[in-house]
Every structure is written in structure tokens, then in C-alpha cells.
Amino acid sequence: MLNQTIIPQLQHEAAQTKRMLEKVPYDKAEWRPHAKSMELGYLAAHVAELFNWIAMVINTEELDFSKTPYKQAELKSTDELLQYLQKNVDESVKALEGATDEHLKGNWTLRNGEHVFFTMPRIAVIRGVGLSHIIHHRGQLSVYLRLLDVPVPGMYGPSADDNF
């Protein structure tokens, strides 16, 4: 079953992401490396919230930004950030556990009113947009931490800060 191929990957990425989010210094939540960059706290919350995309893709037919304006969770601490991550991971694992192959192969659409960004099978959205999006922004977050001189944990092997 397709869901059983995604759940371990999701759980692995969640565990790695938790290691990164544990390092976020919320006393610097408003810091950004450039005027066009996201603030540290905003980026960290975005990384945590992206884990809920999987449940959203499974439980809906589409996301239409014109009908569902984006509002990010307001998190005030690393503890809140980690709780939010775990809630989103748990919801997505539960949604995946109940998803059939037929449902995962069904199409899902991202749009803004009449403008369709894409329509793809849910399985492709989960892997290509959901998990890849998480990994992309987690990489951004690692650069923010490095620039703030915060030790960066390795994700797929040791980092320069890991001592083995």
C-alpha cells in the first residue's frame, strides 16, 4: 500500500526536523538575514505547519487560496513550536493510515480562484510538494541558524557541529 511507503519517510523527516526546531532561539524570532527573507520565527513555524499539508491533501479535494486565506499559527516559544510540529505530524500519520491507494492516486488541486497552479495525484503532491517543501524550508532554517552561530544538527549525516 502506498501509504505504508510514505509513513516511515514522514516520521524520519519529522524526527530530523524536530532536531532542527529544538535549536530555534525564540529570543531572535524577528531576525532575518535579508529584508526579503522571512523572519526566523515565521520560517520555523512554517516548517512545522507544513507537516499538516499531508493531512490536508488527503482530507480535501483542493486548496483555493481565494477561499481560504493563509493565516499562520502564532507561536511564542520553542515548546509551542515543537508541540505544533507533533500535532501536525500526528494528524498526517493518522490521515495516511486511513488513505487507500485509490484515494492517494486521485487528483488534488492547488489554485487561487480561476488560476490553477497544478492538479496532480495526491501521492505526487504529498511527496513532491509536501515533503520536498518541508526539506527545502528546513534547509533555509539551517542557514539561518548557522548565521546566528547556533549549532546546526546534521540531517542526513553529521554536520560540522556534530561531535561523534
Backbone as a chain_set.jsonl record, in Angstrom:
{"seq": "MLNQTIIPQLQHEAAQTKRMLEKVPYDKAEWRPHAKSMELGYLAAHVAELFNWIAMVINTEELDFSKTPYKQAELKSTDELLQYLQKNVDESVKALEGATDEHLKGNWTLRNGEHVFFTMPRIAVIRGVGLSHIIHHRGQLSVYLRLLDVPVPGMYGPSADDNF", "coords": {"N": [[0.845, -1.177, 0.0], [0.48, 2.217, -0.779], [0.431, 4.188, 1.22], [1.917, 3.081, 3.263], [4.471, 3.34, 2.36], [5.02, 5.982, 2.591], [4.627, 6.802, 5.245], [6.893, 5.948, 6.949], [8.903, 7.602, 5.845], [7.852, 10.161, 6.313], [7.827, 10.129, 9.137], [10.567, 9.887, 9.64], [11.571, 12.302, 8.512], [10.205, 14.066, 10.154], [11.349, 13.543, 12.683], [13.977, 14.373, 12.19], [13.503, 17.034, 11.582], [12.491, 17.937, 14.01], [14.827, 17.924, 15.543], [16.124, 20.079, 14.388], [14.316, 22.198, 14.845], [14.341, 22.312, 17.612], [16.53, 23.825, 18.121], [15.931, 26.449, 17.564], [16.232, 29.774, 18.433], [14.027, 31.515, 20.178], [14.198, 34.054, 21.204], [15.233, 35.476, 19.221], [13.336, 35.62, 17.264], [12.344, 37.511, 15.466], [14.425, 38.035, 13.799], [16.009, 38.282, 10.624], [17.867, 37.302, 7.724], [17.981, 38.959, 5.552], [16.284, 41.705, 4.021], [14.263, 40.795, 2.322], [13.81, 38.264, 3.202], [12.138, 35.71, 5.176], [11.163, 36.137, 8.611], [12.904, 34.599, 11.347], [11.276, 33.24, 13.334], [8.854, 33.032, 11.944], [9.597, 31.462, 9.736], [10.387, 29.088, 11.058], [7.934, 28.293, 12.21], [6.517, 27.886, 9.863], [7.865, 25.691, 8.763], [7.151, 23.736, 10.657], [4.355, 23.738, 10.34], [4.004, 22.796, 7.774], [3.994, 20.058, 7.876], [1.376, 19.4, 8.257], [0.259, 19.629, 5.792], [0.085, 17.215, 4.462], [-2.019, 15.775, 5.68], [-4.027, 17.6, 5.033], [-4.061, 17.471, 2.222], [-4.875, 14.842, 1.861], [-7.401, 14.902, 3.043], [-8.955, 16.703, 1.609], [-10.208, 18.03, -1.537], [-9.045, 20.082, -2.869], [-7.039, 23.071, -2.515], [-7.92, 26.306, -2.32], [-6.701, 29.366, -2.503], [-8.118, 31.736, -2.735], [-10.428, 31.304, -1.373], [-9.653, 30.378, 1.043], [-7.907, 32.104, 2.958], [-4.475, 32.505, 3.844], [-3.288, 31.992, 7.081], [-0.948, 32.036, 9.426], [-0.011, 30.052, 12.268], [0.444, 31.53, 15.444], [3.183, 31.332, 17.216], [4.954, 31.276, 20.256], [7.167, 30.267, 21.53], [9.848, 27.851, 21.733], [8.921, 25.462, 22.807], [6.141, 25.606, 22.212], [6.37, 25.551, 19.438], [7.442, 22.972, 18.996], [5.368, 21.393, 19.999], [3.368, 22.059, 18.189], [4.485, 21.077, 15.814], [4.455, 18.288, 16.44], [1.69, 17.815, 16.714], [0.844, 18.288, 14.065], [2.284, 16.337, 12.657], [1.205, 14.01, 13.83], [-1.492, 14.234, 12.975], [-1.169, 13.979, 10.207], [0.013, 11.445, 9.935], [-2.089, 9.879, 10.915], [-4.052, 10.463, 8.97], [-2.786, 9.411, 6.711], [-2.665, 6.704, 7.438], [-5.304, 5.943, 7.102], [-5.697, 6.228, 4.407], [-6.467, 5.031, 1.216], [-4.956, 3.288, -1.587], [-6.261, 3.941, -3.953], [-7.439, 6.42, -3.304], [-5.124, 7.954, -2.807], [-4.06, 8.004, -5.329], [-5.818, 9.603, -6.606], [-6.712, 12.824, -7.982], [-5.609, 16.071, -6.843], [-5.925, 19.549, -6.29], [-4.249, 22.693, -6.444], [-5.004, 26.03, -6.184], [-5.728, 29.482, -6.98], [-8.468, 30.956, -6.969], [-9.569, 31.216, -10.243], [-7.109, 30.705, -11.295], [-5.14, 27.999, -11.728], [-2.631, 26.38, -10.097], [-1.591, 23.797, -10.059], [-2.703, 20.456, -10.811], [-2.528, 17.342, -9.546], [-1.889, 13.832, -8.871], [-2.649, 12.851, -5.51], [-0.597, 11.424, -4.174], [1.684, 12.308, -5.503], [1.619, 15.008, -4.872], [1.935, 14.895, -2.101], [4.515, 13.777, -1.823], [6.131, 15.324, -3.625], [5.428, 18.043, -3.296], [4.639, 18.346, -0.603], [6.572, 16.856, 1.221], [9.024, 17.577, -0.029], [8.857, 20.343, 0.098], [8.945, 20.788, 2.843], [11.572, 19.884, 3.373], [13.042, 21.69, 1.838], [12.493, 24.222, 3.117], [13.412, 23.609, 5.649], [16.114, 23.381, 5.137], [16.655, 26.065, 4.535], [16.204, 27.085, 7.089], [18.343, 25.933, 8.454], [20.466, 27.415, 7.47], [19.843, 29.953, 8.49], [20.181, 29.399, 11.226], [22.926, 28.804, 11.262], [23.978, 31.31, 10.511], [23.319, 32.71, 12.768], [25.033, 31.653, 14.535], [24.295, 29.337, 15.835], [24.557, 26.003, 16.817], [24.232, 23.594, 14.279], [22.294, 20.807, 13.683], [23.094, 17.71, 12.041], [21.369, 16.404, 9.207], [21.174, 14.301, 7.279], [23.346, 12.905, 7.857], [26.372, 13.646, 9.651], [26.808, 17.066, 10.776], [28.968, 19.962, 10.637], [28.904, 20.655, 13.246], [28.297, 18.461, 14.758], [29.42, 16.149, 17.13], [30.996, 13.226, 17.201]], "CA": [[0.0, 0.0, 0.0], [1.262, 3.446, -0.93], [0.552, 4.922, 2.483], [2.966, 2.469, 4.072], [5.775, 3.794, 1.869], [5.185, 7.389, 2.951], [4.638, 6.991, 6.703], [8.252, 5.957, 7.52], [9.614, 8.789, 5.372], [7.298, 11.282, 7.075], [8.297, 10.046, 10.519], [12.005, 10.185, 9.632], [11.742, 13.741, 8.298], [9.7, 14.749, 11.349], [12.357, 13.415, 13.735], [15.098, 15.232, 11.82], [13.026, 18.409, 11.695], [12.41, 18.245, 15.441], [16.19, 18.243, 15.986], [16.426, 21.429, 13.911], [13.434, 23.161, 15.508], [14.769, 22.435, 19.01], [17.638, 24.794, 18.182], [15.475, 27.791, 17.212], [16.237, 30.704, 19.561], [12.853, 32.386, 20.029], [14.517, 35.435, 21.543], [15.63, 36.092, 17.952], [12.264, 35.245, 16.332], [12.122, 38.539, 14.44], [15.641, 38.194, 12.996], [16.006, 37.796, 9.248], [19.173, 37.563, 7.133], [17.857, 39.93, 4.459], [14.969, 42.363, 4.062], [13.284, 39.993, 1.577], [13.717, 36.941, 3.826], [11.196, 35.52, 6.271], [11.711, 36.189, 9.963], [13.249, 33.288, 11.887], [10.109, 32.61, 13.963], [7.877, 32.742, 10.896], [10.119, 30.324, 8.976], [10.32, 27.893, 11.899], [6.518, 27.895, 12.289], [6.138, 27.381, 8.541], [8.411, 24.329, 8.663], [6.319, 22.862, 11.49], [2.994, 23.637, 9.82], [3.994, 22.06, 6.51], [3.7, 18.646, 8.124], [-0.072, 19.223, 8.178], [-0.151, 19.612, 4.385], [-0.213, 15.845, 4.052], [-3.394, 15.513, 6.113], [-4.916, 18.468, 4.265], [-4.164, 16.938, 0.862], [-5.664, 13.604, 1.933], [-8.77, 15.157, 3.502], [-9.658, 17.677, 0.77], [-10.061, 17.88, -2.991], [-8.229, 21.182, -3.361], [-6.844, 24.255, -1.688], [-8.146, 27.513, -3.111], [-6.273, 30.494, -1.678], [-9.114, 32.813, -2.769], [-11.478, 30.954, -0.421], [-9.014, 30.033, 2.306], [-6.722, 32.944, 3.12], [-3.432, 31.929, 4.682], [-3.026, 32.592, 8.39], [-0.011, 31.171, 10.127], [-0.126, 29.962, 13.725], [1.324, 32.438, 16.185], [3.881, 30.549, 18.224], [5.739, 32.197, 21.077], [8.298, 29.612, 22.171], [10.302, 26.596, 21.135], [7.992, 24.42, 23.269], [4.932, 25.699, 21.385], [6.767, 25.128, 18.102], [7.567, 21.512, 18.989], [4.017, 20.835, 20.178], [2.686, 22.279, 16.908], [5.051, 20.082, 14.904], [3.963, 16.951, 16.779], [0.258, 17.777, 16.368], [0.718, 18.19, 12.617], [2.785, 15.014, 12.273], [0.208, 13.021, 14.253], [-2.655, 14.336, 12.09], [-0.829, 13.468, 8.881], [0.175, 9.989, 10.036], [-3.447, 9.321, 11.035], [-4.689, 10.573, 7.65], [-2.137, 8.434, 5.834], [-3.056, 5.345, 7.839], [-6.639, 5.664, 6.577], [-5.772, 6.524, 2.974], [-6.327, 3.895, 0.299], [-4.173, 3.564, -2.796], [-7.149, 4.619, -4.91], [-7.561, 7.816, -2.89], [-3.827, 8.605, -2.988], [-3.848, 8.174, -6.77], [-6.786, 10.602, -7.076], [-6.162, 14.166, -8.176], [-5.755, 17.148, -5.885], [-5.632, 20.802, -6.996], [-3.886, 23.926, -5.746], [-5.454, 27.134, -7.031], [-6.123, 30.78, -6.431], [-9.604, 31.287, -7.825], [-9.527, 30.575, -11.556], [-5.726, 30.345, -11.633], [-4.759, 26.687, -11.207], [-1.182, 26.179, -10.033], [-1.386, 22.429, -10.538], [-3.558, 19.338, -10.427], [-1.69, 16.142, -9.582], [-2.311, 12.8, -7.912], [-2.301, 13.166, -4.122], [0.693, 10.837, -3.82], [2.716, 13.2, -6.052], [1.571, 16.251, -4.088], [2.491, 14.593, -0.785], [5.97, 13.607, -1.921], [6.801, 16.391, -4.362], [5.146, 19.373, -2.752], [4.638, 18.279, 0.858], [7.856, 16.509, 1.827], [10.095, 18.395, -0.611], [8.674, 21.696, 0.612], [9.469, 20.735, 4.212], [13.027, 19.758, 3.31], [13.537, 22.963, 1.311], [12.459, 25.265, 4.142], [14.284, 23.18, 6.748], [17.447, 23.782, 4.698], [16.732, 27.509, 4.785], [16.31, 27.277, 8.529], [19.704, 25.585, 8.88], [21.321, 28.565, 7.136], [19.547, 30.98, 9.497], [20.838, 29.015, 12.474], [24.373, 28.964, 11.072], [24.277, 32.741, 10.537], [23.157, 33.152, 14.158], [26.037, 30.916, 15.286], [23.636, 28.286, 16.597], [24.996, 24.71, 16.282], [23.268, 23.017, 13.353], [22.354, 19.34, 13.674], [23.094, 17.06, 10.741], [20.074, 15.843, 8.813], [21.365, 13.026, 6.571], [24.719, 12.595, 8.234], [26.809, 14.661, 10.604], [27.124, 18.424, 10.358], [30.232, 20.43, 11.196], [28.717, 20.857, 14.68], [28.082, 17.192, 15.434], [30.623, 15.508, 17.698], [30.792, 11.767, 17.383]], "C": [[0.894, 1.246, 0.0], [1.467, 4.182, 0.387], [1.681, 4.372, 3.348], [4.369, 2.814, 3.571], [6.053, 5.232, 2.293], [5.343, 7.575, 4.457], [6.055, 6.944, 7.286], [9.065, 7.171, 7.085], [9.151, 10.025, 6.136], [7.834, 11.277, 8.499], [9.79, 10.347, 10.621], [12.243, 11.682, 9.477], [11.255, 14.543, 9.5], [10.725, 14.692, 12.481], [13.558, 14.322, 13.441], [14.714, 16.703, 11.984], [12.932, 18.829, 13.152], [13.788, 18.631, 15.968], [16.571, 19.669, 15.569], [15.605, 22.463, 14.681], [13.784, 23.345, 16.981], [15.834, 23.515, 19.188], [17.187, 26.236, 17.952], [15.449, 28.685, 18.445], [15.093, 31.723, 19.421], [13.101, 33.816, 20.484], [15.002, 36.2, 20.305], [14.572, 35.831, 16.861], [12.046, 36.259, 15.214], [13.334, 38.755, 13.541], [15.436, 37.622, 11.594], [17.344, 38.162, 8.612], [19.16, 38.638, 6.05], [16.45, 40.513, 4.527], [13.889, 41.557, 3.342], [13.073, 38.599, 2.17], [12.628, 36.913, 4.892], [11.907, 35.731, 7.595], [11.933, 34.764, 10.464], [12.034, 32.566, 12.478], [9.056, 32.204, 12.954], [8.32, 31.507, 10.112], [10.019, 29.041, 9.793], [8.883, 27.386, 12.014], [6.045, 27.319, 10.964], [6.644, 25.953, 8.346], [7.529, 23.363, 9.455], [4.93, 22.673, 10.899], [2.928, 22.82, 8.531], [3.721, 20.574, 6.697], [2.196, 18.375, 8.085], [-0.577, 19.222, 6.743], [-0.57, 18.22, 3.947], [-1.638, 15.481, 4.448], [-4.38, 16.341, 5.299], [-5.124, 17.923, 2.85], [-5.017, 15.663, 0.851], [-7.131, 13.911, 2.204], [-9.562, 16.153, 2.665], [-9.457, 17.341, -0.702], [-9.138, 18.941, -3.573], [-7.996, 22.188, -2.246], [-6.961, 25.438, -2.622], [-7.836, 28.704, -2.218], [-7.291, 31.632, -1.673], [-10.247, 32.558, -1.771], [-10.923, 30.668, 0.979], [-7.754, 30.868, 2.464], [-5.738, 32.319, 4.11], [-3.29, 32.709, 5.982], [-2.155, 31.612, 9.153], [-0.275, 31.174, 11.629], [0.863, 30.916, 14.37], [1.918, 31.665, 17.357], [4.864, 31.451, 18.956], [6.993, 31.572, 21.7], [8.682, 28.346, 21.417], [9.38, 25.455, 21.564], [6.712, 24.425, 22.448], [5.215, 25.21, 19.972], [6.831, 23.604, 18.013], [6.225, 20.818, 19.188], [3.226, 20.932, 18.872], [3.189, 21.285, 15.865], [4.448, 18.718, 15.184], [2.488, 16.791, 16.446], [0.085, 17.56, 14.866], [1.207, 16.842, 12.095], [1.745, 13.959, 12.612], [-1.016, 13.04, 13.342], [-2.359, 13.747, 10.716], [-0.609, 11.961, 8.895], [-1.202, 9.328, 10.115], [-4.171, 9.355, 9.677], [-4.09, 9.558, 6.678], [-2.555, 7.007, 6.161], [-4.42, 4.962, 7.267], [-6.777, 5.845, 5.073], [-5.565, 5.259, 2.137], [-5.453, 4.295, -0.891], [-5.012, 4.333, -3.808], [-7.264, 6.112, -4.581], [-6.246, 8.572, -3.126], [-3.504, 8.826, -4.459], [-4.808, 9.2, -7.373], [-6.172, 11.987, -7.12], [-6.515, 15.123, -7.049], [-5.27, 18.419, -6.575], [-5.248, 21.91, -6.023], [-4.214, 25.067, -6.686], [-5.59, 28.416, -6.245], [-7.231, 31.272, -7.344], [-9.519, 30.502, -9.13], [-8.114, 30.136, -11.965], [-5.347, 29.036, -10.948], [-3.237, 26.574, -11.252], [-0.826, 24.785, -10.523], [-2.54, 21.546, -10.091], [-2.701, 18.095, -10.627], [-2.296, 15.079, -8.67], [-1.825, 13.155, -6.508], [-0.915, 12.639, -3.74], [1.835, 11.717, -4.315], [2.767, 14.514, -5.273], [2.231, 16.019, -2.725], [4.013, 14.504, -0.85], [6.643, 14.841, -2.505], [6.611, 17.769, -3.79], [5.225, 19.343, -1.226], [6.013, 18.034, 1.438], [9.002, 17.343, 1.264], [10.043, 19.828, -0.1], [9.22, 21.799, 2.043], [10.997, 20.752, 4.183], [13.655, 21.058, 2.815], [13.6, 24.025, 2.414], [13.292, 24.883, 5.374], [15.738, 23.525, 6.405], [17.66, 25.273, 4.883], [16.962, 27.778, 6.259], [17.717, 26.945, 9.025], [20.677, 26.722, 8.573], [21.091, 29.695, 8.145], [20.284, 30.658, 10.798], [22.349, 29.203, 12.376], [24.759, 30.443, 11.161], [24.149, 33.333, 11.942], [24.145, 32.451, 15.1], [25.419, 29.917, 16.257], [24.112, 26.955, 16.007], [23.88, 24.04, 15.472], [23.385, 21.498, 13.385], [22.393, 18.808, 12.242], [21.736, 16.45, 10.455], [20.219, 14.46, 8.165], [22.773, 12.506, 6.79], [25.159, 13.71, 9.159], [27.005, 16.03, 9.97], [28.475, 18.785, 10.957], [30.139, 20.608, 12.709], [28.504, 19.561, 15.459], [29.408, 16.611, 15.907], [30.325, 14.046, 17.934], [32.051, 11.136, 17.906]], "O": [[1.915, 1.306, 0.685], [2.539, 4.731, 0.643], [2.325, 5.121, 4.083], [5.35, 2.6, 4.284], [7.21, 5.649, 2.345], [6.118, 8.426, 4.894], [6.403, 7.833, 8.062], [9.836, 7.713, 7.877], [9.97, 10.842, 6.557], [8.25, 12.317, 9.01], [10.232, 10.988, 11.575], [13.026, 12.267, 10.224], [11.827, 15.582, 9.827], [10.945, 15.692, 13.164], [14.089, 14.964, 14.347], [15.508, 17.511, 12.467], [13.263, 19.966, 13.49], [13.905, 19.568, 16.758], [17.257, 20.376, 16.307], [16.138, 23.484, 15.116], [13.55, 24.416, 17.542], [16.01, 24.049, 20.282], [17.983, 27.159, 18.127], [14.729, 28.397, 19.402], [15.187, 32.671, 18.641], [12.302, 34.704, 20.186], [15.161, 37.42, 20.343], [14.894, 35.827, 15.673], [11.606, 35.891, 14.125], [13.281, 39.568, 12.619], [14.77, 36.602, 11.416], [17.905, 39.213, 8.921], [20.209, 39.163, 5.677], [15.532, 39.87, 5.038], [12.719, 41.628, 3.715], [12.237, 37.84, 1.68], [12.246, 37.947, 5.438], [13.117, 35.527, 7.693], [11.234, 33.837, 10.054], [11.791, 31.403, 12.155], [8.434, 31.15, 13.089], [7.517, 30.611, 9.852], [9.607, 28.008, 9.266], [8.642, 26.182, 11.926], [5.261, 26.371, 10.941], [5.924, 25.104, 7.82], [7.198, 22.284, 8.963], [4.381, 21.572, 10.947], [1.896, 22.218, 8.234], [3.265, 19.906, 5.769], [1.785, 17.23, 7.897], [-1.725, 18.852, 6.497], [-1.489, 18.072, 3.142], [-2.385, 14.936, 3.635], [-5.442, 15.85, 4.918], [-6.246, 17.918, 2.345], [-5.795, 15.444, -0.078], [-8.013, 13.251, 1.653], [-10.723, 16.426, 2.971], [-8.647, 16.486, -1.06], [-8.527, 18.742, -4.623], [-8.645, 22.167, -1.201], [-6.209, 25.565, -3.587], [-8.591, 29.021, -1.299], [-7.337, 32.413, -0.722], [-10.944, 33.49, -1.37], [-11.653, 30.716, 1.969], [-6.657, 30.409, 2.145], [-6.138, 31.687, 5.088], [-3.186, 33.936, 5.976], [-2.578, 30.503, 9.481], [-0.711, 32.18, 12.189], [1.985, 31.084, 13.891], [1.245, 31.387, 18.35], [5.525, 32.29, 18.344], [7.789, 32.272, 22.326], [7.933, 27.846, 20.578], [9.088, 24.569, 20.76], [6.241, 23.367, 22.03], [4.385, 24.525, 19.374], [6.329, 23.016, 17.055], [5.98, 19.764, 18.602], [2.508, 20.005, 18.5], [2.395, 20.716, 15.115], [3.977, 18.054, 14.262], [2.076, 15.743, 15.949], [-0.73, 16.739, 14.446], [0.603, 16.273, 11.186], [1.431, 13.106, 11.782], [-1.528, 11.983, 12.972], [-3.215, 13.086, 10.127], [-1.008, 11.272, 7.957], [-1.445, 8.323, 9.447], [-4.822, 8.384, 9.292], [-4.814, 8.923, 5.912], [-2.774, 6.197, 5.261], [-4.666, 3.791, 6.978], [-7.857, 5.638, 4.521], [-4.602, 4.518, 2.336], [-5.242, 5.478, -1.16], [-4.525, 5.268, -4.445], [-7.195, 6.959, -5.472], [-6.263, 9.71, -3.595], [-2.752, 9.74, -4.797], [-4.634, 9.618, -8.517], [-5.23, 12.286, -6.386], [-7.554, 15.008, -6.399], [-4.318, 18.38, -7.353], [-5.825, 22.052, -4.945], [-3.772, 25.087, -7.835], [-5.568, 28.427, -5.014], [-6.977, 31.92, -8.359], [-9.411, 29.276, -9.122], [-7.944, 29.309, -12.86], [-5.247, 28.979, -9.722], [-2.631, 26.661, -12.321], [0.113, 24.606, -11.299], [-3.25, 21.847, -9.131], [-2.214, 17.827, -11.725], [-3.115, 15.387, -7.804], [-0.731, 13.691, -6.336], [-0.151, 13.326, -3.063], [2.847, 11.86, -3.629], [3.845, 15.062, -5.045], [2.999, 16.858, -2.255], [4.712, 15.092, -0.024], [7.615, 15.347, -1.944], [7.535, 18.582, -3.797], [5.825, 20.234, -0.625], [6.572, 18.918, 2.088], [9.872, 17.774, 2.021], [11.083, 20.453, 0.109], [9.873, 22.779, 2.4], [11.632, 21.541, 4.884], [14.693, 21.478, 3.325], [14.64, 24.651, 2.617], [13.816, 25.76, 6.061], [16.506, 23.916, 7.284], [18.723, 25.701, 5.334], [17.807, 28.592, 6.632], [18.226, 27.613, 9.925], [21.61, 26.962, 9.338], [22.047, 30.322, 8.6], [20.926, 31.524, 11.393], [22.975, 29.706, 13.308], [25.747, 30.791, 11.807], [24.791, 34.333, 12.264], [24.092, 32.638, 16.316], [25.94, 29.68, 17.346], [24.073, 26.795, 14.787], [22.74, 23.938, 15.924], [24.462, 20.956, 13.139], [21.793, 19.392, 11.34], [21.035, 16.026, 11.374], [19.455, 13.548, 8.482], [23.305, 11.751, 5.977], [24.387, 14.632, 9.423], [27.324, 16.143, 8.786], [29.059, 17.997, 11.701], [31.162, 20.702, 13.388], [28.529, 19.568, 16.689], [30.391, 16.588, 15.166], [29.496, 13.689, 18.771], [32.09, 9.926, 18.126]]}, "num_chains": 1, "name": "protein.A"}
